Amino acid sequence: MIDPAWKRICGLHVQDNADMATVWLAYDKTTDVVHMYDACVFKAELPVVVAEGLNARGRWIPISWNNDGKEMAESLLDRGCSTLRDGVTDSDAMAEVVSRDIQERQRTGRFKVDKRLGEWLDEFKTFYRQGAKVPRDGYPLMSATRHAMENIAYAKRQSSKKKQRHYAQVAIV
């Protein structure tokens, strides 16, 4: 169960083949623990389908994305998604820094992954450094995780003032 006081953020990685990977993180600032509670891969889906998938998990959750996905981020913003204004650069240096932070958090028990996220766990098992570099191709969920962690400072908690509606607001005559 995710505590409503925890801040949340979504990471989105757009690949060259139009596949998109997304992860959702909840950040418990009190204990400095990040919980990954959901992950999804959209295989060459239309932006409207991706937007529905993202908004269903919380329209208010900010979405961190890579600069290569600027077109998709703008398209998702037009469809009501809460994309962050700027994308992450995903340079070799930044990928290294963020990957080391994730690795350190995992070893100290401050990065937890829900055991039901089999697709993410399977990708993680095959994820390894190629030489001294963090691989950025072929590991979309790992990239989405890096994007979310890079912008964890922009994570938000759900506002208790707004009443959340999961249905269309229409007048009944």
N, C-alpha and C positions, 0 to 999 in steps of 0.2 A: 504494500500500500504506500502510495506517495503522499507524504505530508503536504497539506496545502501551503505551508510556509516555505517549502523548498522552491527554489527558482528553477525554471526549465528553459531549455533551448533545444532546437532541432538543427542537425547538420545535414546539408544536402550536397552531394557530389554528382556533377553531371559529367558523363564520360563522352568520348568522341563518337561512340556508336549510338548515342541518344539514350542509353540506359542511365537511370538515376538511382542512387542509393541514398537512403535517409536513416538517421538514427535520432532518438530522442533521449535527452539526458535530464536528470533532475539533480540539482546541486544543493546539498545540505551544508549551508555556510557555517553552522554551529560546529559540526564535526569535520568540515572540509572534505566531505565524501561526495563523489559523483556516482550516481546510479544510472546505468543505462537500462531503460525499461521497455524500449521498443526499437525495432529496426525493420526496414522494408527496402526491397529493390523493385523498382518499376522498370520493366523491360520494354523499351521503346513505346511507352505509353504517351497518349495525348496529354498536353498540359492541363486540360480540364479534368482528366482522371487523376492526375498527380495532385492538383489543387484540392480536389475533393478528399483525397487520402490524407493530405496534410491538415486541412481544415477540420476533418473529423476528429483529429487527436487534440485539437485546441487551436482555434483561430488566433488566439492571443499569444501563442508561443512563437518567439522570434526564430527566424530561420537563417542560419549562417550558411553561406554558399561560396563556391570557388569562382574566381574571376572568369574562368573559361565558360561558366554557365550564366553569364550576364543576361543573355537573351531570355533564358528560361526563368531567371529570377524576376525579370521585368514582367514576363507573362504571368507568373504566379502572383505577383503583386497586383496585377490587373484583375485577378480572380479572387482577391480578398485574402491572400496569404500575407503573413507578417514577415516578409523578407527584410533582412537588415539592409541598410542603405548601401554599404560597401561590401564587396566580396573579399575573401581572403586570397592572398597572392599565391600561396602554396609553393613557395620557392624551396629549393633543397635545404637551405639553412633553417627556414621556419618549420619545415616538415620534420627536421631532425630535433629541433627544440621541443616541439609539441609531442612528438613520439616519445622522447625521453621523459617528459612530464607524465604521460600516460603510463609508461612502463614503471616509473617510480611509484606512481599512485597504486598500480596493481600490486606491486611487491609489498607495499605498506598497508594494503587493504583499504585504500581510499578511492579506488575505482572498481565498482562492482557491476557485473553484467548479469542480468536476469537469465537464469539457466534455461528458460524457454526460448531464448533467441538462438536457435540452432544454426541458422544461416550465418549469423555474425560469428559464432563460436567456431564453426567449420572454417570460415575464411581466416580467422585469427590463427588457427592451428597451422595453416600453410603460409602465413605471413612471415617473411624473413628478410633480413637486409641483403642487398645485392652489393657486395663489396662494402664500402663505408656509407652507402646511400640508402635512404628509406625508399622502397619502391612505391611509386605513385600510380603505376598502371597495373590493371588486373586485380586491384584490391579496393573496389568501390566503397565497401562498408568501412574499411579502415580509414580511407580518405575522408568520408563523411564524419567519422568520429573525430579525426584531427580538426576538421573545420569547426565542429561544435566546440571542441575543447579550446581552440584558439580564440573563440569569442565568448567563452564562458562568462566573462564580465558583463555581457549584454543579456544574460539570462534574466527572465522576469518571473515573478510569482503571479498567480492568478488573482485578479482583483476581486475582492469580496463584495464590492459595491455593485458591480454589474450582475444582473441576473442572467445566467447562461441559458440560452434557448437552443434546443437541438431540433427545432422544427421551424417551419416558415411562419412568419408573423403575418397573419391574414385576418381580415374582418369576416365575421360570420353573420350572415343576414338571415 
